Each structure stands twice: as structure tokens, then as C-alpha cells.
């Protein structure tokens, strides 16, 4: 699965600390912390008819992550929202849009790891693209990656940080295997998430999902837990439970709800996207559009 380029994004403008730039115009300093060490936090947002679903939840998670990393000069929510408005207006965007919101520790006075070299506050980046949900509705194929997701003893997943190398390595394994994405396990061998999304399984009339031990507490995941039309269990899930589930699906802002049809070459259930997955996907889309926060 490779995302498709949308020609409408050829001349998009992105935001960096108060300045809108053409996509081909560089705007990030080589001294910025995100360049120096991936020292940044981020959120993915989706625009529905002029509103963003889960806006305040996303901004709250962004702020918690920035505070956990000790960022100074974190912008107020109203300033971030103003930047979002300006970016979307500059690109004449109202629907079918994904926004990558990044907040870095800021620009350093000289290269180095020490946060004391950051003296001017954060850098805010707003990148909005015309982008429909990225996954094929016909179903995804997964392989289990050899790369594990770290737990809070290594790097707490509640910090929604930009250090995504282990997920990238897992995605590379999926690419080599000819799969769409990779299922990642935690250090104990239980299911964590994919390289990009949370995972759910349908089994014996229940909806199952892993505890957020080695994965972020997703906004889309939380929504599914609230609107699911069947009983929900949040617990450790073994790899074999995914193999033997009636249905498996992924959740995330960029892809919404996407069914999984095989894992490690094993067909899941009927080997097709199941009825519960399709029902939850429809419920989620309706809920997101009805509850999007107008900008």
C-alpha cells in the first residue's frame, strides 16, 4: 500500500511560526530540534466540511506531550487554531483534508542535544494536504514485524513524539514482504499496534483491543471504544488471538477504519472485510462529521 499523490497539493502552502510558504520553499532551520534529534511532538487531524474531529482532544494530547518533554514557550490553543485556520484558508481547503501538526522544541543556538541550547521557544508547523483516507477499503494485509514497540520503561507512548524510527523499520519489513503494514508486538510479545494504526479484533461477539501499554492512546481508538455496537474488552492480546479472530481492523485519523484480511499470510475470518468492521466504519464516519469542531 503506497499513498497516492494528489495533484491538488502541487502548490500548497504550509505554515511555520507565522509564515506561509510554498511547499517547495524551505522553512525549517537546520538548527531546529526536529532536524537535530527528532525532538518534536505531533498530531494528525482530519477536516470534515470545515471542521476538525477531535480538535480539542488532539490539542490536549499535543500539549501534554510537549509538557512531558519540557518544551518552553508552548503556544496557546487559540494560537494553534489560528494557524490552522490561516493554513486551510490559504489552500482553499474545506473537506477531504489531512493536517500534520508538528511542534518542535525550537531552534538551537548551536547544534547539540542539550535542551539548554534552545532559547527562543517552540516551532509550530502546519502541513495540510488534500488526502482521503489512505487505506484500501477492500482490506489490508499485515505481517508481524521483528521490531518491537517500546513500553514506558523505554519511552512512554503517552508522549506523542516524532521519533518514529522503529515504526519505519517495521514498515520497511512490511514492504519487503509485500504486505500493506506491519503488526508490532510489545516487549512481552503481546500485540501493540501496527506501524501506523491501532488494532481491534472481533471475536465471539466482542470487540477486543490491546491495552495502551506500548502504543499511544489514540483519539480514533477512543471514539471506537465509545461508539462500538458490541461489548468491548481492553486487555493484553496474544498474536494467536488476531489470527483466529472473526474480524480485525485498524483505526487512525489518516485512514479512519480499515479492515484487515490477512496477517502473516493467514486469512482473517472469511478473508474479506467483515460486517462489524463495515458497520463501525460507517458509524465512525457519521460520528466524526457530526461532531467536527468548526474552525
Backbone torsions as a table, in degrees:
resi	resn	phi	psi	omega
1	UNK	NA	117.3	178.0
2	UNK	-122.6	126.5	179.4
3	UNK	-59.4	145.4	179.9
4	UNK	-94.2	142.8	177.1
5	UNK	-79.5	133.2	178.9
6	UNK	-101.7	121.2	-176.7
7	UNK	-60.7	-20.9	178.3
8	UNK	-66.4	-14.8	-179.7
9	UNK	-91.2	5.6	-175.0
10	UNK	-61.8	-33.0	-176.5
11	UNK	-121.5	27.8	-178.0
12	UNK	-65.7	155.3	176.0
13	UNK	-109.9	138.2	175.8
14	UNK	-120.3	160.4	-172.3
15	UNK	-107.8	132.5	169.9
16	UNK	-135.2	109.9	175.1
17	UNK	44.4	52.4	172.5
18	UNK	94.6	-4.2	-179.4
19	UNK	-119.7	131.2	174.7
20	UNK	-94.2	129.8	-176.7
21	UNK	-127.1	150.6	172.2
22	UNK	-66.3	148.5	-176.1
23	UNK	-55.4	-27.4	-179.3
24	UNK	-87.4	-4.1	-177.8
25	UNK	-96.1	120.3	-179.5
26	UNK	-65.0	143.5	-177.7
27	UNK	-141.0	-1.6	-178.0
28	UNK	-108.8	126.5	179.6
29	UNK	-67.8	143.6	173.2
30	UNK	-64.6	-13.3	177.0
31	UNK	-91.7	-1.0	179.9
32	UNK	-68.1	144.9	-176.8
33	UNK	-61.5	-29.4	179.1
34	UNK	-68.7	-29.8	176.3
35	UNK	-79.4	-41.4	-175.4
36	UNK	-67.9	-37.5	-175.2
37	UNK	-156.9	20.5	-177.0
38	UNK	63.1	26.4	-173.6
39	UNK	-85.5	83.8	-175.3
40	UNK	-163.0	165.2	174.3
41	UNK	-126.2	160.1	-173.2
42	UNK	-151.1	164.3	173.7
43	UNK	-142.6	146.7	170.7
44	UNK	-106.2	128.5	-178.2
45	UNK	-121.0	151.9	175.7
46	UNK	-126.2	134.7	-177.3
47	UNK	-95.8	125.9	177.9
48	UNK	-122.8	108.0	174.9
49	UNK	49.0	49.3	175.3
50	UNK	85.4	0.4	178.8
51	UNK	-126.7	159.8	179.6
52	UNK	-113.9	124.6	179.0
53	UNK	-74.7	134.0	178.0
54	UNK	68.0	26.4	-175.4
55	UNK	-54.6	-51.8	-174.6
56	UNK	-69.7	-33.0	175.9
57	UNK	-66.4	-40.4	178.2
58	UNK	-65.3	-43.8	-179.8
59	UNK	-65.9	-35.6	177.7
60	UNK	-65.5	-41.3	178.5
61	UNK	-67.3	-38.6	176.6
62	UNK	-59.4	-45.3	-178.4
63	UNK	-67.3	-43.0	177.7
64	UNK	-58.9	-42.5	-179.1
65	UNK	-65.6	-42.8	-179.9
66	UNK	-65.8	-39.4	177.7
67	UNK	-66.0	-41.4	179.8
68	UNK	-60.9	-31.6	179.2
69	UNK	-90.7	2.0	175.2
70	UNK	74.1	29.7	178.2
71	UNK	-66.5	145.2	175.1
72	UNK	-106.4	147.5	176.9
73	UNK	68.1	39.9	178.5
74	UNK	-66.6	127.6	-177.7
75	UNK	-67.5	149.9	177.1
76	UNK	-68.3	155.1	-179.7
77	UNK	-56.1	-40.2	-177.8
78	UNK	-64.7	-30.1	177.3
79	UNK	-72.4	-38.2	177.1
80	UNK	-65.9	-42.1	179.4
81	UNK	-64.0	-39.0	177.3
82	UNK	-62.6	-39.2	177.6
83	UNK	-66.1	-39.3	176.4
84	UNK	-61.8	-47.3	-179.5
85	UNK	-58.6	-46.9	-176.8
86	UNK	-63.6	-40.0	-179.1
87	UNK	-67.8	-45.3	-179.9
88	UNK	-65.9	-38.4	178.7
89	UNK	-66.4	-40.2	-179.5
90	UNK	-63.8	-26.9	-178.9
91	UNK	-103.9	4.9	-179.7
92	UNK	51.8	53.1	-176.2
93	UNK	-109.2	136.6	178.7
94	UNK	-138.7	-26.1	-176.0
95	UNK	-153.3	158.7	178.6
96	UNK	63.9	39.1	-174.0
97	UNK	-126.2	137.8	172.1
98	UNK	-112.5	136.5	-178.5
99	UNK	-117.5	128.3	173.0
100	UNK	-101.5	112.8	-178.2
101	UNK	-105.3	119.9	-176.9
102	UNK	-124.0	134.9	175.0
103	UNK	-124.9	116.6	-179.4
104	UNK	-100.9	166.1	176.8
105	UNK	-65.0	-19.7	177.7
106	UNK	114.4	-170.1	-175.2
107	UNK	-91.3	135.7	179.1
108	UNK	-90.4	154.3	177.5
109	UNK	-76.8	-25.2	172.8
110	UNK	-153.3	155.9	-175.7
111	UNK	-65.0	145.0	-179.2
112	UNK	156.7	166.6	-175.8
113	UNK	-83.2	-29.9	-170.2
114	UNK	-61.8	121.3	178.5
115	UNK	-61.6	-18.4	177.9
116	UNK	-67.7	-11.6	176.4
117	UNK	-80.1	-8.0	176.4
118	UNK	-93.6	117.5	-172.7
119	UNK	-128.0	3.2	-174.1
120	UNK	-123.4	13.3	178.6
121	UNK	83.9	-174.4	-170.8
122	UNK	-78.0	161.6	168.7
123	UNK	-109.4	126.2	177.9
124	UNK	-105.7	126.3	179.4
125	UNK	-121.2	129.4	176.0
126	UNK	-121.6	115.0	179.1
127	UNK	-119.4	111.1	-179.5
128	UNK	-110.7	134.2	179.3
129	UNK	-132.8	145.2	166.9
130	UNK	-67.0	116.2	-175.2
131	UNK	-159.1	110.3	173.4
132	UNK	-71.9	165.7	174.6
133	UNK	-48.7	132.8	-162.7
134	UNK	-84.2	-13.4	-173.9
135	UNK	-94.1	148.3	177.1
136	UNK	-68.7	126.6	-178.1
137	UNK	-71.0	-9.7	177.6
138	UNK	-76.8	-9.0	176.2
139	UNK	118.2	145.5	-177.8
140	UNK	-102.6	152.9	171.5
141	UNK	-111.1	135.2	179.8
142	UNK	-121.5	152.0	164.9
143	UNK	-122.3	156.4	176.4
144	UNK	-84.9	125.6	-178.4
145	UNK	-81.4	150.8	172.2
146	UNK	-79.3	-12.4	-179.4
147	UNK	-85.4	127.4	-177.5
148	UNK	-94.1	152.4	172.7
149	UNK	-84.5	129.8	-179.9
150	UNK	-72.8	150.4	175.6
151	UNK	-96.9	-175.5	-177.2
152	UNK	-65.9	-16.7	175.9
153	UNK	-73.1	-15.7	178.2
154	UNK	-107.4	-56.9	178.7
155	UNK	-156.5	111.1	-171.8
156	UNK	-59.0	121.2	-178.5
157	UNK	-67.4	-11.1	175.3
158	UNK	-68.1	-17.7	172.1
159	UNK	-85.3	112.0	-176.4
160	UNK	-85.4	77.2	-168.1
161	UNK	-97.4	168.7	-177.7
162	UNK	-89.0	2.8	179.7
163	UNK	-83.2	90.5	-171.3
164	UNK	-110.8	19.8	-172.9
165	UNK	-63.0	-37.5	-179.6
166	UNK	-67.4	-34.0	175.5
167	UNK	-68.3	-36.7	177.7
168	UNK	-66.2	-41.8	177.5
169	UNK	-62.1	-39.7	177.6
170	UNK	-64.7	-41.6	178.1
171	UNK	-62.2	-37.8	177.5
172	UNK	-61.8	-39.8	176.8
173	UNK	-63.0	-40.7	177.9
174	UNK	-62.9	-42.4	179.6
175	UNK	-60.0	-45.8	-179.5
176	UNK	-62.2	-36.2	-178.5
177	UNK	-81.2	-5.1	-178.8
178	UNK	76.3	20.2	178.6
179	UNK	-98.6	165.4	179.9
180	UNK	-75.3	-42.8	-177.6
181	UNK	-151.0	177.0	-177.9
182	UNK	-118.4	135.5	170.5
183	UNK	-84.7	129.5	-177.0
184	UNK	-111.2	140.2	178.1
185	UNK	-101.3	161.1	174.0
186	UNK	-87.8	-177.7	-174.8
187	UNK	-65.0	-18.4	180.0
188	UNK	-92.3	-7.0	-179.2
189	UNK	96.2	3.1	175.1
190	UNK	-86.4	159.1	179.9
191	UNK	-66.9	134.4	176.5
192	UNK	-105.9	-68.4	-177.9
193	UNK	-168.1	-173.3	168.3
194	UNK	-90.6	-176.3	177.5
195	UNK	-67.7	-11.3	-175.8
196	UNK	-141.1	-11.4	-171.4
197	UNK	-143.2	164.7	171.1
198	UNK	-83.4	159.8	-176.9
199	UNK	-119.6	143.3	173.0
200	UNK	-130.6	151.0	173.0
201	UNK	-127.9	146.6	173.5
202	UNK	-109.8	122.4	-178.7
203	UNK	-150.4	129.8	175.9
204	UNK	51.8	42.6	176.0
205	UNK	75.2	14.1	179.4
206	UNK	-124.8	156.0	174.6
207	UNK	-104.9	124.2	-176.0
208	UNK	-116.4	142.5	174.1
209	UNK	-149.5	147.7	-179.7
210	UNK	-65.0	150.5	170.9
211	UNK	-62.6	151.5	179.4
212	UNK	-82.0	64.3	179.6
213	UNK	-93.5	-41.1	-178.4
214	UNK	-126.9	27.8	176.1
215	UNK	-147.8	157.3	179.1
216	UNK	-65.5	160.4	174.1
217	UNK	-85.7	92.1	-169.9
218	UNK	-71.6	146.1	177.3
219	UNK	-72.4	-42.1	176.4
220	UNK	-65.9	-42.4	176.7
221	UNK	-55.6	-47.3	-178.7
222	UNK	-63.0	-37.6	178.9
223	UNK	-63.6	-44.9	179.5
224	UNK	-61.2	-40.0	178.4
225	UNK	-60.8	-31.4	-177.8
226	UNK	-84.6	-32.6	-173.7
227	UNK	-103.9	-0.5	-176.0
228	UNK	-57.5	136.8	-177.9
229	UNK	-87.4	15.6	178.6
230	UNK	-147.0	163.5	-177.6
231	UNK	-58.1	146.1	-175.0
232	UNK	-117.6	139.2	171.7
233	UNK	-126.0	128.1	174.5
234	UNK	-110.2	111.2	-175.2
235	UNK	-160.7	174.1	173.4
236	UNK	-62.9	133.4	178.9
237	UNK	-119.9	129.5	177.8
238	UNK	-81.6	154.6	178.8
239	UNK	-55.4	-40.1	-177.7
240	UNK	-64.9	-27.2	178.1
241	UNK	-68.4	-28.9	175.7
242	UNK	-73.1	-41.0	178.4
243	UNK	-59.7	-38.6	-171.9
244	UNK	-98.5	4.4	-179.9
245	UNK	-67.7	156.2	174.4
246	UNK	-71.0	-38.0	178.0
247	UNK	-147.3	153.6	172.3
248	UNK	-136.4	140.1	173.9
249	UNK	-145.1	161.7	-180.0
250	UNK	-108.9	154.0	176.5
251	UNK	-133.3	144.4	176.8
252	UNK	177.8	158.0	-177.9
253	UNK	-62.8	-41.6	-175.9
254	UNK	-70.3	-33.2	-176.1
255	UNK	-113.7	-1.7	-175.2
256	UNK	56.1	-120.9	-178.4
257	UNK	-112.9	124.6	-177.1
258	UNK	-133.6	125.8	-179.8
259	UNK	-72.7	149.8	176.4
260	UNK	-111.2	130.3	-176.4
261	UNK	-108.2	-23.5	173.9
262	UNK	-144.3	148.4	171.3
263	UNK	-132.0	123.0	-178.5
264	UNK	54.4	37.6	178.6
265	UNK	80.5	-5.3	179.2
266	UNK	-89.9	127.0	176.4
267	UNK	-67.7	138.7	177.8
268	UNK	-94.4	120.4	-177.5
269	UNK	58.8	-121.7	-179.6
270	UNK	-80.5	-4.8	-175.5
271	UNK	81.6	9.5	177.2
272	UNK	-129.6	162.3	176.5
273	UNK	-61.3	127.3	-171.7
274	UNK	-86.9	169.1	-176.2
275	UNK	-66.5	-35.8	179.2
276	UNK	-67.1	-42.0	177.7
277	UNK	-59.1	-46.1	-179.6
278	UNK	-64.5	-38.7	178.9
279	UNK	-64.9	-45.2	-179.3
280	UNK	-67.1	-36.3	177.9
281	UNK	-61.6	-42.3	178.9
282	UNK	-68.8	-42.1	177.5
283	UNK	-60.6	-41.7	-178.2
284	UNK	-65.7	-46.9	-179.6
285	UNK	-59.1	-44.8	179.5
286	UNK	-63.5	-42.7	-179.3
287	UNK	-64.6	-44.5	-178.4
288	UNK	-62.8	-43.8	-180.0
289	UNK	-67.4	-38.4	-177.9
290	UNK	-72.3	-24.2	-174.0
291	UNK	-115.9	12.7	176.9
292	UNK	-65.3	139.4	-179.0
293	UNK	-86.8	119.7	-179.0
294	UNK	-64.3	140.8	178.3
295	UNK	-99.1	NA	NA
